[in-house]
């Protein structure tokens, strides 16, 4: 499976060629991007994905996903796993273009990624966000994460996954 569909989004697992276009901010034929995609956070996340892919090869399903709004088919952000799972745990990160923020898209995409992690037998997902990023803290909490601590300027979050999360309503493999 390289794509997930939610009621309003399509999460598409990117490959190296698409990652290079996003990191270089150069849309290719067939790419449909929101006017403010990719934003700096997308470039940072995709660059990390490209470095890891160069060392470890294709990471799907634990790679990086382009978030596309179903209503208009435009790429509006990215979400992904920060490396391979270890001991049943994986870290996630996400970001949306400024024009897409405030609509619940990040929590919706995050819920889809949690379903994917649970479907692959993972029991825990962690994330972090800066102390001043209240919107991201709320996104994590809406997706079921709880804060586990603070490390300097970072607020640390985790969620424990139960097998039933794998069949969360509204999340399905894309066809």
Secondary structure as GFF3:
##gff-version 3
##sequence-region A 1 175
A	DSSP	beta_strand	3	5	.	.	.	ID=ss1
A	DSSP	beta_strand	9	13	.	.	.	ID=ss2
A	DSSP	alpha_helix	16	23	.	.	.	ID=ss3
A	DSSP	alpha_helix	40	56	.	.	.	ID=ss4
A	DSSP	beta_strand	64	69	.	.	.	ID=ss5
A	DSSP	beta_strand	74	81	.	.	.	ID=ss6
A	DSSP	beta_strand	89	96	.	.	.	ID=ss7
A	DSSP	three_ten_helix	98	100	.	.	.	ID=ss8
A	DSSP	alpha_helix	105	119	.	.	.	ID=ss9
A	DSSP	beta_strand	124	130	.	.	.	ID=ss10
A	DSSP	alpha_helix	134	142	.	.	.	ID=ss11
A	DSSP	beta_strand	146	151	.	.	.	ID=ss12
A	DSSP	beta_strand	154	160	.	.	.	ID=ss13
A	DSSP	three_ten_helix	163	167	.	.	.	ID=ss14
A	DSSP	beta_strand	172	173	.	.	.	ID=ss15
###
